[in-house]
Amino acid sequence: MGVAIFDVDRTLLDGMAGYYFWKFLWQRRHLLPRGRWETVRSYILYRTKIRPESVMVEAGVTGLAGLAPAHVDAWAETCVEEAVWPKVYTEALEAIARHRAQGDFVVLASGSARAIVASLARRSGAHDIVSTEAEIDEHGVYRPVPRLPLCYAEGKTTLVEDLLAREGHAVADATFYTDNYPDLTLLERVAHPVAVNPDDALRTVAKSRGWPILRWHRAVGGEGTGTAWPLQTP
């Protein structure tokens, strides 16, 4: 039995799961004032280049400040059903189904908040997840503080390795699908790195190392923005 790891944003689906969830929570006025401020503050810090991209990963959970996890989980289910699932790539679901048929342990690995990633995992057939999470205070609500490490770059690698170790697997035996250059650390540790809808930096690395490059574009709801792009193999 092997392991298959799937990034979420622009790999499992067309777009950013965390953004869709933030938009859903904002429009329905579920975010509390502190959470709304945390989100806006993080965006300003990122856009003005005061903080790196990781600040937006943090914002996906610090914006949940003051909310009860059970409420966030329920909202995530609704958000996935209404806004996110139609954007999931059919090719990604087919790949998950193939890995499951082979007996592989399937993991979704995303910098987005746990609630939205867990909902996607249940619908897509993944066995487990790693994601970004927030601390919970003594009253049982989220604090505006992320648990470390963030599920981003080297932190994602650490979280995946820890999960697989607990489940009796090794990252060196895994296949990893991702679009994102910051995932290079994890790509270099797995047996089968696969670039899906890669950004320019990852595309360059994948071509130089002979990694497969895939283009997934057929969204469940017919809303995919990509164009057909044949598999490239070494």
Disulfide bonds with the S-S distance in Angstrom:
none
